[in-house]
Amino acid sequence: MASIKSKNTKPELKIRKKLHHLGFRYRLYDKNLPGCPDLVLPKYKVVIFVQGCFWHFHNCKHFR
């Protein structure tokens, strides 16, 4: 479990890069909100949780 990253994962970085490229501005890991979302877009009142294959038990090359 120690090797499972919870912040700055590859899928999360891809989403952050794409959102920034599209002009969206966001906050990271707002601990004041329930569940501590990965990305918060306060202007739109939207939160984004990026869940990886490990947590959802996908049957793919990323889950071991």
mmCIF file of the N, C-alpha and C atoms, coordinates in Angstrom:
data_MODEL
# 
_entry.id   MODEL 
# 
loop_
_atom_site.group_PDB 
_atom_site.id 
_atom_site.type_symbol 
_atom_site.label_atom_id 
_atom_site.label_alt_id 
_atom_site.label_comp_id 
_atom_site.label_asym_id 
_atom_site.label_entity_id 
_atom_site.label_seq_id 
_atom_site.pdbx_PDB_ins_code 
_atom_site.Cartn_x 
_atom_site.Cartn_y 
_atom_site.Cartn_z 
_atom_site.occupancy 
_atom_site.B_iso_or_equiv 
_atom_site.pdbx_formal_charge 
_atom_site.auth_seq_id 
_atom_site.auth_comp_id 
_atom_site.auth_asym_id 
_atom_site.auth_atom_id 
_atom_site.pdbx_PDB_model_num 
ATOM 1   N N  . MET A 1 1  ? 0.825   -1.204 0.000   1.00 0.00 ? 1  MET A N  1 
ATOM 2   C CA . MET A 1 1  ? 0.000   0.000  0.000   1.00 0.00 ? 1  MET A CA 1 
ATOM 3   C C  . MET A 1 1  ? 0.859   1.254  0.000   1.00 0.00 ? 1  MET A C  1 
ATOM 4   N N  . ALA A 1 2  ? 2.071   1.171  0.517   1.00 0.00 ? 2  ALA A N  1 
ATOM 5   C CA . ALA A 1 2  ? 2.922   2.355  0.586   1.00 0.00 ? 2  ALA A CA 1 
ATOM 6   C C  . ALA A 1 2  ? 3.320   2.841  -0.800  1.00 0.00 ? 2  ALA A C  1 
ATOM 7   N N  . SER A 1 3  ? 3.328   1.952  -1.780  1.00 0.00 ? 3  SER A N  1 
ATOM 8   C CA . SER A 1 3  ? 3.731   2.356  -3.122  1.00 0.00 ? 3  SER A CA 1 
ATOM 9   C C  . SER A 1 3  ? 2.589   2.968  -3.927  1.00 0.00 ? 3  SER A C  1 
ATOM 10  N N  . ILE A 1 4  ? 1.372   2.942  -3.397  1.00 0.00 ? 4  ILE A N  1 
ATOM 11  C CA . ILE A 1 4  ? 0.224   3.522  -4.083  1.00 0.00 ? 4  ILE A CA 1 
ATOM 12  C C  . ILE A 1 4  ? 0.189   5.015  -3.794  1.00 0.00 ? 4  ILE A C  1 
ATOM 13  N N  . LYS A 1 5  ? 0.360   5.802  -4.847  1.00 0.00 ? 5  LYS A N  1 
ATOM 14  C CA . LYS A 1 5  ? 0.349   7.256  -4.678  1.00 0.00 ? 5  LYS A CA 1 
ATOM 15  C C  . LYS A 1 5  ? -1.086  7.755  -4.572  1.00 0.00 ? 5  LYS A C  1 
ATOM 16  N N  . SER A 1 6  ? -1.296  8.781  -3.764  1.00 0.00 ? 6  SER A N  1 
ATOM 17  C CA . SER A 1 6  ? -2.622  9.361  -3.662  1.00 0.00 ? 6  SER A CA 1 
ATOM 18  C C  . SER A 1 6  ? -2.680  10.758 -4.266  1.00 0.00 ? 6  SER A C  1 
ATOM 19  N N  . LYS A 1 7  ? -1.521  11.356 -4.522  1.00 0.00 ? 7  LYS A N  1 
ATOM 20  C CA . LYS A 1 7  ? -1.479  12.694 -5.112  1.00 0.00 ? 7  LYS A CA 1 
ATOM 21  C C  . LYS A 1 7  ? -0.524  12.683 -6.290  1.00 0.00 ? 7  LYS A C  1 
ATOM 22  N N  . ASN A 1 8  ? -0.827  13.556 -7.251  1.00 0.00 ? 8  ASN A N  1 
ATOM 23  C CA . ASN A 1 8  ? 0.012   13.739 -8.436  1.00 0.00 ? 8  ASN A CA 1 
ATOM 24  C C  . ASN A 1 8  ? 0.233   12.447 -9.223  1.00 0.00 ? 8  ASN A C  1 
ATOM 25  N N  . THR A 1 9  ? -0.838  11.690 -9.403  1.00 0.00 ? 9  THR A N  1 
ATOM 26  C CA . THR A 1 9  ? -0.754  10.467 -10.198 1.00 0.00 ? 9  THR A CA 1 
ATOM 27  C C  . THR A 1 9  ? -0.769  10.827 -11.686 1.00 0.00 ? 9  THR A C  1 
ATOM 28  N N  . LYS A 1 10 ? -0.394  9.897  -12.539 1.00 0.00 ? 10 LYS A N  1 
ATOM 29  C CA . LYS A 1 10 ? -0.344  10.168 -13.974 1.00 0.00 ? 10 LYS A CA 1 
ATOM 30  C C  . LYS A 1 10 ? -1.701  10.577 -14.550 1.00 0.00 ? 10 LYS A C  1 
ATOM 31  N N  . PRO A 1 11 ? -2.797  9.864  -14.220 1.00 0.00 ? 11 PRO A N  1 
ATOM 32  C CA . PRO A 1 11 ? -4.097  10.299 -14.754 1.00 0.00 ? 11 PRO A CA 1 
ATOM 33  C C  . PRO A 1 11 ? -4.475  11.699 -14.258 1.00 0.00 ? 11 PRO A C  1 
ATOM 34  N N  . GLU A 1 12 ? -4.156  11.979 -13.015 1.00 0.00 ? 12 GLU A N  1 
ATOM 35  C CA . GLU A 1 12 ? -4.480  13.285 -12.446 1.00 0.00 ? 12 GLU A CA 1 
ATOM 36  C C  . GLU A 1 12 ? -3.683  14.394 -13.140 1.00 0.00 ? 12 GLU A C  1 
ATOM 37  N N  . LEU A 1 13 ? -2.408  14.151 -13.388 1.00 0.00 ? 13 LEU A N  1 
ATOM 38  C CA . LEU A 1 13 ? -1.571  15.149 -14.056 1.00 0.00 ? 13 LEU A CA 1 
ATOM 39  C C  . LEU A 1 13 ? -2.049  15.402 -15.484 1.00 0.00 ? 13 LEU A C  1 
ATOM 40  N N  . LYS A 1 14 ? -2.511  14.348 -16.179 1.00 0.00 ? 14 LYS A N  1 
ATOM 41  C CA . LYS A 1 14 ? -3.043  14.528 -17.524 1.00 0.00 ? 14 LYS A CA 1 
ATOM 42  C C  . LYS A 1 14 ? -4.284  15.410 -17.519 1.00 0.00 ? 14 LYS A C  1 
ATOM 43  N N  . ILE A 1 15 ? -5.170  15.164 -16.565 1.00 0.00 ? 15 ILE A N  1 
ATOM 44  C CA . ILE A 1 15 ? -6.397  15.956 -16.466 1.00 0.00 ? 15 ILE A CA 1 
ATOM 45  C C  . ILE A 1 15 ? -6.066  17.390 -16.118 1.00 0.00 ? 15 ILE A C  1 
ATOM 46  N N  . ARG A 1 16 ? -5.153  17.591 -15.174 1.00 0.00 ? 16 ARG A N  1 
ATOM 47  C CA . ARG A 1 16 ? -4.767  18.949 -14.786 1.00 0.00 ? 16 ARG A CA 1 
ATOM 48  C C  . ARG A 1 16 ? -4.154  19.711 -15.950 1.00 0.00 ? 16 ARG A C  1 
ATOM 49  N N  . LYS A 1 17 ? -3.287  19.054 -16.718 1.00 0.00 ? 17 LYS A N  1 
ATOM 50  C CA . LYS A 1 17 ? -2.649  19.696 -17.865 1.00 0.00 ? 17 LYS A CA 1 
ATOM 51  C C  . LYS A 1 17 ? -3.689  20.098 -18.910 1.00 0.00 ? 17 LYS A C  1 
ATOM 52  N N  . LYS A 1 18 ? -4.645  19.202 -19.182 1.00 0.00 ? 18 LYS A N  1 
ATOM 53  C CA . LYS A 1 18 ? -5.686  19.480 -20.175 1.00 0.00 ? 18 LYS A CA 1 
ATOM 54  C C  . LYS A 1 18 ? -6.592  20.622 -19.720 1.00 0.00 ? 18 LYS A C  1 
ATOM 55  N N  . LEU A 1 19 ? -7.002  20.606 -18.448 1.00 0.00 ? 19 LEU A N  1 
ATOM 56  C CA . LEU A 1 19 ? -7.850  21.682 -17.933 1.00 0.00 ? 19 LEU A CA 1 
ATOM 57  C C  . LEU A 1 19 ? -7.133  23.030 -18.002 1.00 0.00 ? 19 LEU A C  1 
ATOM 58  N N  . HIS A 1 20 ? -5.866  23.053 -17.640 1.00 0.00 ? 20 HIS A N  1 
ATOM 59  C CA . HIS A 1 20 ? -5.110  24.298 -17.672 1.00 0.00 ? 20 HIS A CA 1 
ATOM 60  C C  . HIS A 1 20 ? -4.963  24.790 -19.111 1.00 0.00 ? 20 HIS A C  1 
ATOM 61  N N  . HIS A 1 21 ? -4.728  23.880 -20.048 1.00 0.00 ? 21 HIS A N  1 
ATOM 62  C CA . HIS A 1 21 ? -4.612  24.225 -21.458 1.00 0.00 ? 21 HIS A CA 1 
ATOM 63  C C  . HIS A 1 21 ? -5.918  24.827 -21.988 1.00 0.00 ? 21 HIS A C  1 
ATOM 64  N N  . LEU A 1 22 ? -7.050  24.328 -21.498 1.00 0.00 ? 22 LEU A N  1 
ATOM 65  C CA . LEU A 1 22 ? -8.349  24.838 -21.925 1.00 0.00 ? 22 LEU A CA 1 
ATOM 66  C C  . LEU A 1 22 ? -8.746  26.140 -21.225 1.00 0.00 ? 22 LEU A C  1 
ATOM 67  N N  . GLY A 1 23 ? -7.924  26.584 -20.266 1.00 0.00 ? 23 GLY A N  1 
ATOM 68  C CA . GLY A 1 23 ? -8.182  27.858 -19.612 1.00 0.00 ? 23 GLY A CA 1 
ATOM 69  C C  . GLY A 1 23 ? -8.893  27.770 -18.275 1.00 0.00 ? 23 GLY A C  1 
ATOM 70  N N  . PHE A 1 24 ? -9.111  26.572 -17.777 1.00 0.00 ? 24 PHE A N  1 
ATOM 71  C CA . PHE A 1 24 ? -9.751  26.410 -16.482 1.00 0.00 ? 24 PHE A CA 1 
ATOM 72  C C  . PHE A 1 24 ? -8.716  26.608 -15.375 1.00 0.00 ? 24 PHE A C  1 
ATOM 73  N N  . ARG A 1 25 ? -9.124  27.260 -14.310 1.00 0.00 ? 25 ARG A N  1 
ATOM 74  C CA . ARG A 1 25 ? -8.261  27.426 -13.153 1.00 0.00 ? 25 ARG A CA 1 
ATOM 75  C C  . ARG A 1 25 ? -8.871  26.649 -12.000 1.00 0.00 ? 25 ARG A C  1 
ATOM 76  N N  . TYR A 1 26 ? -8.036  26.019 -11.213 1.00 0.00 ? 26 TYR A N  1 
ATOM 77  C CA . TYR A 1 26 ? -8.524  25.094 -10.196 1.00 0.00 ? 26 TYR A CA 1 
ATOM 78  C C  . TYR A 1 26 ? -7.638  25.144 -8.967  1.00 0.00 ? 26 TYR A C  1 
ATOM 79  N N  . ARG A 1 27 ? -8.155  24.565 -7.890  1.00 0.00 ? 27 ARG A N  1 
ATOM 80  C CA . ARG A 1 27 ? -7.397  24.354 -6.662  1.00 0.00 ? 27 ARG A CA 1 
ATOM 81  C C  . ARG A 1 27 ? -7.165  22.867 -6.504  1.00 0.00 ? 27 ARG A C  1 
ATOM 82  N N  . LEU A 1 28 ? -6.104  22.529 -5.783  1.00 0.00 ? 28 LEU A N  1 
ATOM 83  C CA . LEU A 1 28 ? -5.783  21.125 -5.555  1.00 0.00 ? 28 LEU A CA 1 
ATOM 84  C C  . LEU A 1 28 ? -6.089  20.733 -4.116  1.00 0.00 ? 28 LEU A C  1 
ATOM 85  N N  . TYR A 1 29 ? -6.694  19.569 -3.949  1.00 0.00 ? 29 TYR A N  1 
ATOM 86  C CA . TYR A 1 29 ? -6.849  18.905 -2.659  1.00 0.00 ? 29 TYR A CA 1 
ATOM 87  C C  . TYR A 1 29 ? -7.398  19.831 -1.570  1.00 0.00 ? 29 TYR A C  1 
ATOM 88  N N  . ASP A 1 30 ? -8.587  20.366 -1.770  1.00 0.00 ? 30 ASP A N  1 
ATOM 89  C CA . ASP A 1 30 ? -9.197  21.261 -0.787  1.00 0.00 ? 30 ASP A CA 1 
ATOM 90  C C  . ASP A 1 30 ? -9.686  20.437 0.405   1.00 0.00 ? 30 ASP A C  1 
ATOM 91  N N  . LYS A 1 31 ? -9.000  20.530 1.505   1.00 0.00 ? 31 LYS A N  1 
ATOM 92  C CA . LYS A 1 31 ? -9.331  19.733 2.689   1.00 0.00 ? 31 LYS A CA 1 
ATOM 93  C C  . LYS A 1 31 ? -10.563 20.245 3.429   1.00 0.00 ? 31 LYS A C  1 
ATOM 94  N N  . ASN A 1 32 ? -11.064 21.416 3.039   1.00 0.00 ? 32 ASN A N  1 
ATOM 95  C CA . ASN A 1 32 ? -12.272 21.955 3.667   1.00 0.00 ? 32 ASN A CA 1 
ATOM 96  C C  . ASN A 1 32 ? -13.543 21.329 3.101   1.00 0.00 ? 32 ASN A C  1 
ATOM 97  N N  . LEU A 1 33 ? -13.428 20.624 1.994   1.00 0.00 ? 33 LEU A N  1 
ATOM 98  C CA . LEU A 1 33 ? -14.584 19.979 1.384   1.00 0.00 ? 33 LEU A CA 1 
ATOM 99  C C  . LEU A 1 33 ? -14.623 18.511 1.769   1.00 0.00 ? 33 LEU A C  1 
ATOM 100 N N  . PRO A 1 34 ? -15.814 17.927 1.841   1.00 0.00 ? 34 PRO A N  1 
ATOM 101 C CA . PRO A 1 34 ? -15.917 16.509 2.191   1.00 0.00 ? 34 PRO A CA 1 
ATOM 102 C C  . PRO A 1 34 ? -15.240 15.626 1.151   1.00 0.00 ? 34 PRO A C  1 
ATOM 103 N N  . GLY A 1 35 ? -14.450 14.678 1.605   1.00 0.00 ? 35 GLY A N  1 
ATOM 104 C CA . GLY A 1 35 ? -13.796 13.737 0.722   1.00 0.00 ? 35 GLY A CA 1 
ATOM 105 C C  . GLY A 1 35 ? -12.476 14.210 0.162   1.00 0.00 ? 35 GLY A C  1 
ATOM 106 N N  . CYS A 1 36 ? -12.103 15.447 0.395   1.00 0.00 ? 36 CYS A N  1 
ATOM 107 C CA . CYS A 1 36 ? -10.839 16.025 -0.101  1.00 0.00 ? 36 CYS A CA 1 
ATOM 108 C C  . CYS A 1 36 ? -10.680 15.764 -1.603  1.00 0.00 ? 36 CYS A C  1 
ATOM 109 N N  . PRO A 1 37 ? -11.458 16.469 -2.456  1.00 0.00 ? 37 PRO A N  1 
ATOM 110 C CA . PRO A 1 37 ? -11.398 16.227 -3.901  1.00 0.00 ? 37 PRO A CA 1 
ATOM 111 C C  . PRO A 1 37 ? -10.030 16.569 -4.485  1.00 0.00 ? 37 PRO A C  1 
ATOM 112 N N  . ASP A 1 38 ? -9.689  15.921 -5.594  1.00 0.00 ? 38 ASP A N  1 
ATOM 113 C CA . ASP A 1 38 ? -8.402  16.146 -6.241  1.00 0.00 ? 38 ASP A CA 1 
ATOM 114 C C  . ASP A 1 38 ? -8.333  17.528 -6.888  1.00 0.00 ? 38 ASP A C  1 
ATOM 115 N N  . LEU A 1 39 ? -9.387  17.922 -7.550  1.00 0.00 ? 39 LEU A N  1 
ATOM 116 C CA . LEU A 1 39 ? -9.435  19.228 -8.207  1.00 0.00 ? 39 LEU A CA 1 
ATOM 117 C C  . LEU A 1 39 ? -10.731 19.930 -7.844  1.00 0.00 ? 39 LEU A C  1 
ATOM 118 N N  . VAL A 1 40 ? -10.642 21.237 -7.619  1.00 0.00 ? 40 VAL A N  1 
ATOM 119 C CA . VAL A 1 40 ? -11.824 22.041 -7.312  1.00 0.00 ? 40 VAL A CA 1 
ATOM 120 C C  . VAL A 1 40 ? -11.842 23.225 -8.275  1.00 0.00 ? 40 VAL A C  1 
ATOM 121 N N  . LEU A 1 41 ? -12.944 23.384 -8.985  1.00 0.00 ? 41 LEU A N  1 
ATOM 122 C CA . LEU A 1 41 ? -13.131 24.542 -9.845  1.00 0.00 ? 41 LEU A CA 1 
ATOM 123 C C  . LEU A 1 41 ? -14.152 25.444 -9.164  1.00 0.00 ? 41 LEU A C  1 
ATOM 124 N N  . PRO A 1 42 ? -13.691 26.384 -8.326  1.00 0.00 ? 42 PRO A N  1 
ATOM 125 C CA . PRO A 1 42 ? -14.614 27.178 -7.512  1.00 0.00 ? 42 PRO A CA 1 
ATOM 126 C C  . PRO A 1 42 ? -15.547 28.058 -8.342  1.00 0.00 ? 42 PRO A C  1 
ATOM 127 N N  . LYS A 1 43 ? -15.075 28.550 -9.467  1.00 0.00 ? 43 LYS A N  1 
ATOM 128 C CA . LYS A 1 43 ? -15.907 29.421 -10.305 1.00 0.00 ? 43 LYS A CA 1 
ATOM 129 C C  . LYS A 1 43 ? -17.169 28.702 -10.775 1.00 0.00 ? 43 LYS A C  1 
ATOM 130 N N  . TYR A 1 44 ? -17.040 27.407 -11.044 1.00 0.00 ? 44 TYR A N  1 
ATOM 131 C CA . TYR A 1 44 ? -18.154 26.610 -11.552 1.00 0.00 ? 44 TYR A CA 1 
ATOM 132 C C  . TYR A 1 44 ? -18.807 25.738 -10.482 1.00 0.00 ? 44 TYR A C  1 
ATOM 133 N N  . LYS A 1 45 ? -18.282 25.806 -9.265  1.00 0.00 ? 45 LYS A N  1 
ATOM 134 C CA . LYS A 1 45 ? -18.779 24.992 -8.152  1.00 0.00 ? 45 LYS A CA 1 
ATOM 135 C C  . LYS A 1 45 ? -18.767 23.506 -8.515  1.00 0.00 ? 45 LYS A C  1 
ATOM 136 N N  . VAL A 1 46 ? -17.600 23.056 -8.994  1.00 0.00 ? 46 VAL A N  1 
ATOM 137 C CA . VAL A 1 46 ? -17.423 21.677 -9.447  1.00 0.00 ? 46 VAL A CA 1 
ATOM 138 C C  . VAL A 1 46 ? -16.200 21.084 -8.747  1.00 0.00 ? 46 VAL A C  1 
ATOM 139 N N  . VAL A 1 47 ? -16.310 19.830 -8.344  1.00 0.00 ? 47 VAL A N  1 
ATOM 140 C CA . VAL A 1 47 ? -15.165 19.104 -7.804  1.00 0.00 ? 47 VAL A CA 1 
ATOM 141 C C  . VAL A 1 47 ? -14.925 17.880 -8.678  1.00 0.00 ? 47 VAL A C  1 
ATOM 142 N N  . ILE A 1 48 ? -13.660 17.459 -8.755  1.00 0.00 ? 48 ILE A N  1 
ATOM 143 C CA . ILE A 1 48 ? -13.287 16.313 -9.566  1.00 0.00 ? 48 ILE A CA 1 
ATOM 144 C C  . ILE A 1 48 ? -12.469 15.362 -8.709  1.00 0.00 ? 48 ILE A C  1 
ATOM 145 N N  . PHE A 1 49 ? -12.903 14.117 -8.678  1.00 0.00 ? 49 PHE A N  1 
ATOM 146 C CA . PHE A 1 49 ? -12.166 13.052 -8.013  1.00 0.00 ? 49 PHE A CA 1 
ATOM 147 C C  . PHE A 1 49 ? -11.570 12.166 -9.101  1.00 0.00 ? 49 PHE A C  1 
ATOM 148 N N  . VAL A 1 50 ? -10.267 11.944 -9.080  1.00 0.00 ? 50 VAL A N  1 
ATOM 149 C CA . VAL A 1 50 ? -9.609  11.075 -10.052 1.00 0.00 ? 50 VAL A CA 1 
ATOM 150 C C  . VAL A 1 50 ? -9.305  9.763  -9.334  1.00 0.00 ? 50 VAL A C  1 
ATOM 151 N N  . GLN A 1 51 ? -10.035 8.712  -9.703  1.00 0.00 ? 51 GLN A N  1 
ATOM 152 C CA . GLN A 1 51 ? -9.870  7.405  -9.085  1.00 0.00 ? 51 GLN A CA 1 
ATOM 153 C C  . GLN A 1 51 ? -9.124  6.501  -10.037 1.00 0.00 ? 51 GLN A C  1 
ATOM 154 N N  . GLY A 1 52 ? -8.114  5.828  -9.575  1.00 0.00 ? 52 GLY A N  1 
ATOM 155 C CA . GLY A 1 52 ? -7.291  4.976  -10.424 1.00 0.00 ? 52 GLY A CA 1 
ATOM 156 C C  . GLY A 1 52 ? -7.777  3.544  -10.479 1.00 0.00 ? 52 GLY A C  1 
ATOM 157 N N  . CYS A 1 53 ? -7.074  2.761  -11.256 1.00 0.00 ? 53 CYS A N  1 
ATOM 158 C CA . CYS A 1 53 ? -7.422  1.344  -11.444 1.00 0.00 ? 53 CYS A CA 1 
ATOM 159 C C  . CYS A 1 53 ? -7.296  0.546  -10.150 1.00 0.00 ? 53 CYS A C  1 
ATOM 160 N N  . PHE A 1 54 ? -6.354  0.912  -9.302  1.00 0.00 ? 54 PHE A N  1 
ATOM 161 C CA . PHE A 1 54 ? -6.167  0.174  -8.052  1.00 0.00 ? 54 PHE A CA 1 
ATOM 162 C C  . PHE A 1 54 ? -7.431  0.204  -7.200  1.00 0.00 ? 54 PHE A C  1 
ATOM 163 N N  . TRP A 1 55 ? -8.042  1.369  -7.095  1.00 0.00 ? 55 TRP A N  1 
ATOM 164 C CA . TRP A 1 55 ? -9.196  1.528  -6.206  1.00 0.00 ? 55 TRP A CA 1 
ATOM 165 C C  . TRP A 1 55 ? -10.457 0.914  -6.780  1.00 0.00 ? 55 TRP A C  1 
ATOM 166 N N  . HIS A 1 56 ? -10.544 0.787  -8.098  1.00 0.00 ? 56 HIS A N  1 
ATOM 167 C CA . HIS A 1 56 ? -11.744 0.241  -8.721  1.00 0.00 ? 56 HIS A CA 1 
ATOM 168 C C  . HIS A 1 56 ? -11.554 -1.173 -9.244  1.00 0.00 ? 56 HIS A C  1 
ATOM 169 N N  . PHE A 1 57 ? -10.378 -1.755 -9.001  1.00 0.00 ? 57 PHE A N  1 
ATOM 170 C CA . PHE A 1 57 ? -10.098 -3.144 -9.380  1.00 0.00 ? 57 PHE A CA 1 
ATOM 171 C C  . PHE A 1 57 ? -10.344 -3.415 -10.863 1.00 0.00 ? 57 PHE A C  1 
ATOM 172 N N  . HIS A 1 58 ? -9.951  -2.479 -11.716 1.00 0.00 ? 58 HIS A N  1 
ATOM 173 C CA . HIS A 1 58 ? -10.053 -2.698 -13.155 1.00 0.00 ? 58 HIS A CA 1 
ATOM 174 C C  . HIS A 1 58 ? -9.126  -3.836 -13.547 1.00 0.00 ? 58 HIS A C  1 
ATOM 175 N N  . ASN A 1 59 ? -9.514  -4.555 -14.559 1.00 0.00 ? 59 ASN A N  1 
ATOM 176 C CA . ASN A 1 59 ? -8.685  -5.636 -15.063 1.00 0.00 ? 59 ASN A CA 1 
ATOM 177 C C  . ASN A 1 59 ? -7.874  -5.096 -16.241 1.00 0.00 ? 59 ASN A C  1 
ATOM 178 N N  . CYS A 1 60 ? -6.787  -4.391 -15.941 1.00 0.00 ? 60 CYS A N  1 
ATOM 179 C CA . CYS A 1 60 ? -5.953  -3.808 -16.975 1.00 0.00 ? 60 CYS A CA 1 
ATOM 180 C C  . CYS A 1 60 ? -4.488  -3.917 -16.591 1.00 0.00 ? 60 CYS A C  1 
ATOM 181 N N  . LYS A 1 61 ? -3.625  -3.447 -17.471 1.00 0.00 ? 61 LYS A N  1 
ATOM 182 C CA . LYS A 1 61 ? -2.188  -3.569 -17.222 1.00 0.00 ? 61 LYS A CA 1 
ATOM 183 C C  . LYS A 1 61 ? -1.705  -2.717 -16.065 1.00 0.00 ? 61 LYS A C  1 
ATOM 184 N N  . HIS A 1 62 ? -2.476  -1.715 -15.644 1.00 0.00 ? 62 HIS A N  1 
ATOM 185 C CA . HIS A 1 62 ? -2.050  -0.817 -14.582 1.00 0.00 ? 62 HIS A CA 1 
ATOM 186 C C  . HIS A 1 62 ? -2.301  -1.378 -13.186 1.00 0.00 ? 62 HIS A C  1 
ATOM 187 N N  . PHE A 1 63 ? -3.257  -2.277 -13.073 1.00 0.00 ? 63 PHE A N  1 
ATOM 188 C CA . PHE A 1 63 ? -3.617  -2.845 -11.774 1.00 0.00 ? 63 PHE A CA 1 
ATOM 189 C C  . PHE A 1 63 ? -2.867  -4.142 -11.552 1.00 0.00 ? 63 PHE A C  1 
ATOM 190 N N  . ARG A 1 64 ? -2.152  -4.226 -10.467 1.00 0.00 ? 64 ARG A N  1 
ATOM 191 C CA . ARG A 1 64 ? -1.398  -5.435 -10.149 1.00 0.00 ? 64 ARG A CA 1 
ATOM 192 C C  . ARG A 1 64 ? -1.842  -5.932 -8.779  1.00 0.00 ? 64 ARG A C  1 
# 
